[in-house]
């Protein structure tokens, strides 16, 4: 099998998972790195033994030695860099969300098909062990028809600030940063049904709560507690054409006792909780059973899932097989995110 030569674009915090996972894959070579900060790019090249440090994106796009790019930049650059890389004949792994708008997402999809390259969206939770195990049960009909799901990802204190809190660069707050993951994983496990309507709300009540002491949380490199233009909280009810529905809520900050993540699915034959840990609920001999699988990762394991994601991307590129998180799924999730923001802004139900 040929080796896939990869250039990582962007050296923010998430990029280390990309660097490490590609380095661990025997069929990939970390060939290049680009960041608008030459200093940070040089630092990563030394840390990971990368041959090439690029001075511009154009150099990356036009280098015939680069087979694929892994995009770890601000959300507002995802579509533009993806399109440039595709036109340069590169495969693309792009962090979620695919873009800032539906129009951008559709343009990326058009270019992906025109240049016949692999584009995988960074829906990393699809690659977690607990997700893969649950999907195998769903695919074998153990839950029956899944008609309802609900998911929460609530931080009591956790606005990272920096570009995460700048709507111009991020596109929004917890909805587009955290909600994208729990919406996607529910939608994926529900069988990727078509959206019919969306009702949603966003709230800006608490800001980034930079006054809080004695409780640590992740802060972006350019954190500034005085700057915040994104929502604190978002919730939504998404109804699908097959009659199923999905209820979600997400927050960067909330007057809550503790952080919380829950993902639950309900079907005609059984139910399941994916988070905080995998458990299946079934019915036998007129008795309800809670079934706890014996697996290494009952909850989301970030490093393991990321390695699986990168391995899957490398395989898709080298074998021309369809990725697990293809471009069309990135477009659909972008439609849902945009629909929630629109429903909140217009204070009405959005229909498709």
N, C-alpha and C positions, 0 to 999 in steps of 0.2 A: 504494500500500500504506500502511496506517495505521502509525503509529509505536508501539512498545511502551515504555511508561513503567515504569521499573524502580526498585525500592528495594532497595539492598544492606543486608542485616542481618548485622551483625558486621564488625569492621574489623581482624581479626587479619592475619597475614602473607599468607594465601592470598587475602584480599579484594582485594589490589592487582591480581591477575590478573583478577578479575571486573570491577573498576572499569575497568581499561585495555581489556579486550576489549569491554565494552559501549560504552565511549566510541568505540571504533574501528568499531562497527557502525552503518551509516547508517540502519538501521531501528529503532534503539533510542535512548531518552533516559534518561540517568541522572537520574532525577527526585528520588529521596530516599535517605537513609542513616539507619540506626539502629544505635546501640551502647549498651550499658549505661554506657559511659564517654562522657558528653556531649562531653568535650574531644576524644577521638579522632574522634568523629563530626563535630565542627565542623572539625577539621583536614582530614578527607577531603573534606568539602563544599567547602572553599576550594581544595584541590588539584585537584579534578575539576570545579569549577564546578557543584555540585549545588544545586538550588533549595531543597530541603526537608530539614531535620534534625528527626527525630521524637523526642519525649520518652518514648514508650512503644511497645511492640509493638501495643497496642490501637489506637493512632492509625494505625499502618501498615495494619492489617487493615481498618479502617473508612474509610480514605480512598479515595473512588471514583476518584481520579485515578491511583492505582497499579494498573497492569495485572498486574505480576509482581514476585515477590520472589526475591532470590538469597541463599541462606542460607549464611553463612560462620562459623558459631558452633561452640561445643563440641559434641561428638557427642551428649551427653546432652540437648541441646535440639532436635536436628534434627526429631524426630517431632512434638513439641509445636508448634514454630513452623510446620512444614509444614501441620499440621492447622488451625491458626489462620488461616493465609493462604488455604488452600483454602476454608474456610468463609466467608472474607471475599470470595470471588470472584476470588482471584488465582491466576495461574499460578505454578509453583514450580520453581526450580532449587535443588537441595539438595546440598551437598557430601557425599561419601561418608564414612562409611556412612549409609545411609538412617535408621538408628535404632540403639538399643542392644540391642534384643531383637526376636525374631521377632514377638511379640505386638504390639509397637509398630508394626512394619513392616506387619503385616496391617491394623491400624487405619488407617494412612496410606493403604493401598491402598483400603480401603473408602470413606474420605472422598473420595479422588481420583475414584473412579467415581461416587459420589453427586452430587458437584458438577460433574462433567464438565469438569474443568480439566486443563491439561497439567502433568504433573510429570515432570521429568527428573532423574535421579540423576547426580552428578558423576563418572562413570567416564571420566575425561579421556583415558585411553590408547586408548579406542575411536576417538578423533578424530585420532590421530596419523597422519601421512602413511604411515609404514612399516606401520602396522596396516591402513590402508585399502587399500594396495597388496597386502599379503598376503591380505586377505580377498577381494579380487577374484580372485586366483589360486585360493583355496579354493572360492569360489562357482562357478568354472568347472571344478571337478573335478580340478585339477592335483595335489592331494595325495591324492586318493582319500578313503577313509574314515580319518578321524583317530581313532586308537585309543589314543594315549598322548601325554601332554604333561608337561613338567616345568619348573618355574620356581623361581628363587631371587632374593631381594632381601636381601643380607646386608651389614650395616654392621659394620665392626670397632669403630667408636666413633661413636655417633650417637643417643643417647637425648636428645631435645630438652628433656626436663624439663618443668616447668610443667604445664599441663593434659594434655599428651601422656603424662606419667608418673603421672597421677592417675586410677586406674581408675574412680572415681566419676564423673568427667567424660568420660573417653575410652572407657570400656568395655573397655580392654585396651591392649596395647602394640603391638609391630611387626606382629602378625597383623591387627589391625583398622585400623592406620594404613597399613602398606605392603602386607601380604598381600592386602588387599581389592583392590588394583590388579592384582596379577599373577594372582590367582585369577580375577578377572573377565575379564581379557583372554584367558586360556587358555580359559575356559568359553565366552566369546563366539565365539572362533574355532573352537572344537570343535563349534559348532552349538547351544549352550545345552541340553545333554542334562539329563535329570532325574537327580537324585542318588539313589543307592541306599544307599551306606554311607560312613562316614567313620571313619578311625583318626587320632589326632593326639596330639601332645605339646607341652606348654609348659614352659619352664625359667626359673627365677629363680635364677641362680648368680652373676652378676657385678655386679648393680646398675647404676647409671648411670656408674660409673668416672670420677667427678668428680675423681679424683686425677691423671689422665693430663695431662701437660704436652706442649707443643710440637706438638700436633696439633689443629687447629681443627675445629669442627663446629657446625651450626646449634643455637642455644639459644632456647627460647621466652622471651618477655619476662619471665615470672615464674619463670625457671629457678632452682632451688634444689637443689644436688647432694645435700642431705640428705633429699630427699623423692622416693620412687619406690615405686609399688605395682603396677607392671605387669611382664609377663614380659620377659626378655631375648631369648628365642628361641622360635620355634614351628615345628613341621613337621607335615605331614599327608599322608595318602594318601586321595584322594577317588575313589570308584568310582561309575560312572554306570550307569543301567538298560540302556544299549545296550552295556555291556561295556567301554567306554573307561575310562581312569583318568588321574588327575592327581596328580603328586607335587610338593609345594611346601615350601620352607623360607624363613624370614624372620628377621631379627634387628635389634635396636637396637645390640647390642654383642656381640662375639665375638672370641676370640683368633685372628684371621685376619690374613693378610699384607696384604690390601687389601679394599676394598669390592667387591662383586660383584653384577651383575644379569644374569640369563640367563632367556630364555623360549624354549622349544623345543617343537616339535610334530612328531609322527611319524604318517605316513599310509601307506596301502597302495600309493600311487603315487609318493610323494615326502615329503620332510620340509622343515622350515623353522626358521630361527632368527630370532626377531623382535628380540631383544636379546642381546648388546650392539649388533649391527647386523643389518639384514635380509639374509639369504641364503637361497636356496632350493636344495634338494638334489634332483636328479632322476636318472633313468637313461635313457640313450639309446644305441643301438648297442652294448649290453653294456658300457657304460662309465658310471660314476657321475660326475655333473657338479655342480659348485658354481656356482650362477647368482647373480650380483651385479647387482641392478637399478640402473640409473642414475637416481637420484631425488635431490632436494634433501636429504631427511632420512632417512638410512638407520637412524638411531637415534631414540629418543624426543626430540622437540623440544618443550619445555614450552610456550613462548610460542605457537608455531604450533598445537599441539594445543588449547590453551586457547581461542585465537581461534576455531578450528573448532567447538569445543564450544559456545561462546556463540552463534556465528552459527547453529548448528543449532537451539539452543533458541529463539532469536528467531523463526526461520522456523516452527518447530512451533507456537508460540503464535499467530502471525499468520495461519497458513494452516490451523490445526486438523489438522495431520498428526501422526502418531504419532512421538514422539521416538526417537532412536537408542538411548537408555538409559532405557527406560520404567520405571514403578513396579514392574511385576511382576518385572523383572530385579533391582531393588533388594531385593525380598522374597527372591528365591531366593539371592542372594549373602549376605543376612543369615542365612538358614537354614544355609548352609555355614559361615560364621564361627561361629555359635552351636554348630553341630555339632562343630567342632574343639575349641572350649573345653570342651564337655560331654564329649567323648571323652577329653580330657586329664584333666579333673577326676575322672571316674568310672573312668578307666583301662580303658576297654572300647570296643569298636566301637559306633558309633551307626548305627542303620539307619532308613530312611525308608519 
